[in-house]
Every structure is written in C-alpha cells, then in structure tokens.
Amino acid sequence: MLNTVTELASTGENPARRPWRTHITLILLALIYVFSFIDRNVIAIVLEPIKQEFGASDTMMGLISGLAFAILYGGLSLPLGRMADQGADRRNMIAICCALWSVATMACGMVSHFWQLFLARMSVAVGEAGGMAPSVSMVSQSRHASSRLRVSR
C-alpha cells in the first residue's frame, strides 16, 4: 500500500494534487477562522465606549473581554474537539457553532444591560470553541481521505 509522498511520487502521481472539494473546504474553514478571530477581538476596539455606556468597572470589562471568555472558550474547546475526533459530524458541528456565535455577536450589539452583554459574550465563546477544534479535525480528515483516494486508484 502506498502511503508516503515519496512512494506516490515514484509511481508518477502528483502528491500535491487534491480534489476541488478539499480546496473549497479549506477556503471556507479559513474564512470561518478569520470571522472568529474578528468576533473574538472586536470588543477591544469598543471597550471604552461600552464601559462608559454601562458604567462598568475595569474588572467587569476585563472579565467580559478576557478571563471569563478565555476560560469558557478553553474549557469547551477540549470536549468539543474530542467529540469531533471521535466521530461527531464535524460539518454540522461547525455550522451550528458558527450560527451560534454569529447570533451571539449580533446580540452583543443589541443589549441594554451589562449582564446581557456578559451572557452574549459567553455565547460567542461557546460558539467559537465549537468551531475551531472540529475545523482542524476536518482538515486532517480531508487530507487523509484525499491520500486514500490517490492510493486506491
């Protein structure tokens, strides 16, 4: 069985060739990551106006933009990543999480109380946590699947 790039190259096959679907998947996952990064960091731009509007302390703003977000994001990334690696439908998991953090980001702009903003930001963390680990798993799976396709020809 051929399973290395050098063995594929020695048979005359192009080891860099990938199906178009793999490229589309990678582009979509990269776009999702870019929007995730923007959603995660956009609050830093508007931190001071939010603080003034809600009369929040520096501690409250630190929680909403840093510690609470990071703890929830990091804490949920591990079990959600494990689910993705153990056979959960990665595509649906990414789609659901992307929808969740998109709605949560929109909710951040519509809040009228600080606790609502806090809950909306935590929802963004939950959505983003479920988007990154399955994406990495999906890229790995598509790479191995395209390798198996080349080997079986």
C-alpha positions as CSV (number, residue, x, y, z in Angstrom):
1,M,0.0,0.0,0.0
2,L,1.3,3.4,-0.9
3,N,1.2,5.8,2.0
4,T,4.1,8.3,1.7
5,V,4.7,11.2,-0.6
6,T,7.9,9.7,-2.0
7,E,6.1,6.5,-2.8
8,L,3.4,8.4,-4.6
9,A,5.9,10.5,-6.5
10,S,7.8,7.4,-7.6
11,T,4.6,6.0,-9.2
12,G,4.2,9.1,-11.3
13,E,1.2,10.5,-9.4
14,N,1.2,14.1,-8.3
15,P,1.3,14.1,-4.4
16,A,0.2,17.7,-4.3
17,R,-3.0,17.1,-6.3
18,R,-6.2,17.4,-4.3
19,P,-9.8,17.3,-5.3
20,W,-11.6,20.6,-5.7
21,R,-13.8,19.9,-2.8
22,T,-10.8,19.8,-0.4
23,H,-9.8,23.3,-1.6
24,I,-13.3,24.7,-1.1
25,T,-13.5,23.2,2.4
26,L,-10.1,24.7,3.3
27,I,-11.1,28.1,2.0
28,L,-14.5,28.0,3.9
29,L,-12.8,26.9,7.1
30,A,-10.2,29.7,6.7
31,L,-13.0,32.3,6.3
32,I,-14.7,30.9,9.4
33,Y,-11.5,31.3,11.3
34,V,-11.0,34.9,10.1
35,F,-14.5,35.8,11.2
36,S,-14.0,34.0,14.5
37,F,-10.8,36.0,15.1
38,I,-12.6,39.2,14.3
39,D,-15.5,38.4,16.6
40,R,-13.2,37.5,19.4
41,N,-11.1,40.7,19.2
42,V,-13.6,43.3,18.1
43,I,-14.6,44.1,21.7
44,A,-11.2,45.5,22.3
45,I,-11.9,48.3,19.9
46,V,-15.2,49.3,21.6
47,L,-14.2,48.6,25.2
48,E,-14.1,52.2,26.4
49,P,-17.5,53.2,24.9
50,I,-19.1,50.0,26.4
51,K,-17.5,50.8,29.8
52,Q,-19.0,54.3,29.7
53,E,-22.4,53.3,28.5
54,F,-22.9,50.6,31.2
55,G,-20.9,52.3,33.9
56,A,-18.8,49.2,34.2
57,S,-15.6,48.8,36.2
58,D,-12.3,47.8,34.7
59,T,-12.7,44.4,36.4
60,M,-16.1,43.8,34.7
61,M,-14.6,44.8,31.4
62,G,-11.6,42.5,31.9
63,L,-13.9,39.6,32.6
64,I,-16.0,40.2,29.6
65,S,-13.1,40.7,27.2
66,G,-10.6,38.3,28.7
67,L,-10.8,35.9,31.6
68,A,-14.4,34.7,31.5
69,F,-14.3,34.5,27.7
70,A,-11.0,32.6,27.7
71,I,-12.0,30.2,30.5
72,L,-15.2,29.2,28.7
73,Y,-13.5,29.1,25.3
74,G,-10.6,27.0,26.5
75,G,-12.8,24.8,28.7
76,L,-15.2,23.9,26.0
77,S,-12.7,23.5,23.2
78,L,-11.3,20.3,24.7
79,P,-14.5,18.3,25.0
80,L,-15.9,19.6,21.7
81,G,-12.6,18.8,20.0
82,R,-12.8,15.3,21.5
83,M,-16.3,14.9,20.2
84,A,-15.2,15.9,16.7
85,D,-12.3,13.4,16.8
86,Q,-14.5,10.6,18.0
87,G,-16.8,10.7,15.1
88,A,-19.3,13.6,15.6
89,D,-20.5,15.2,12.4
90,R,-17.9,17.9,12.1
91,R,-19.6,19.8,9.3
92,N,-22.8,20.1,11.3
93,M,-20.9,21.0,14.5
94,I,-19.1,23.8,12.8
95,A,-22.3,25.1,11.1
96,I,-24.2,25.1,14.4
97,C,-21.4,26.7,16.3
98,C,-20.8,29.3,13.6
99,A,-24.5,30.2,13.7
100,L,-24.5,30.4,17.5
101,W,-21.5,32.8,17.6
102,S,-23.0,34.9,14.8
103,V,-26.3,35.3,16.6
104,A,-24.4,35.9,19.9
105,T,-22.3,38.6,18.2
106,M,-25.4,40.3,16.9
107,A,-26.9,40.1,20.4
108,C,-23.8,41.8,21.8
109,G,-24.8,44.9,19.7
110,M,-28.5,44.8,20.9
111,V,-28.1,44.5,24.6
112,S,-29.4,47.1,27.1
113,H,-27.8,45.8,30.3
114,F,-24.3,44.7,31.2
115,W,-25.4,41.2,32.3
116,Q,-27.0,40.7,28.8
117,L,-23.7,41.7,27.2
118,F,-21.9,39.3,29.6
119,L,-24.2,36.4,28.5
120,A,-23.9,37.3,24.9
121,R,-20.1,37.3,25.0
122,M,-20.1,33.9,26.8
123,S,-22.3,32.6,24.0
124,V,-19.8,33.9,21.5
125,A,-17.1,31.9,23.4
126,V,-19.2,28.7,23.3
127,G,-19.8,29.1,19.6
128,E,-16.2,29.8,18.8
129,A,-15.0,26.9,20.9
130,G,-17.1,24.5,18.9
131,G,-15.8,25.9,15.6
132,M,-12.0,25.7,15.8
133,A,-11.3,22.1,17.0
134,P,-13.7,20.4,14.6
135,S,-12.2,22.5,11.8
136,V,-8.7,21.2,12.5
137,S,-10.1,17.7,12.6
138,M,-11.9,18.2,9.4
139,V,-8.8,19.4,7.6
140,S,-6.9,16.4,8.8
141,Q,-9.6,14.0,7.7
142,S,-9.9,15.6,4.3
143,R,-6.1,15.3,3.8
144,H,-6.1,11.7,4.7
145,A,-9.2,11.0,2.6
146,S,-7.6,12.5,-0.5
147,S,-4.5,10.5,0.1
148,R,-6.5,7.3,0.3
149,L,-8.3,8.2,-3.0
150,R,-4.9,8.6,-4.7
151,V,-3.6,5.3,-3.3
152,S,-6.7,3.3,-4.3
153,R,-6.6,4.3,-8.0
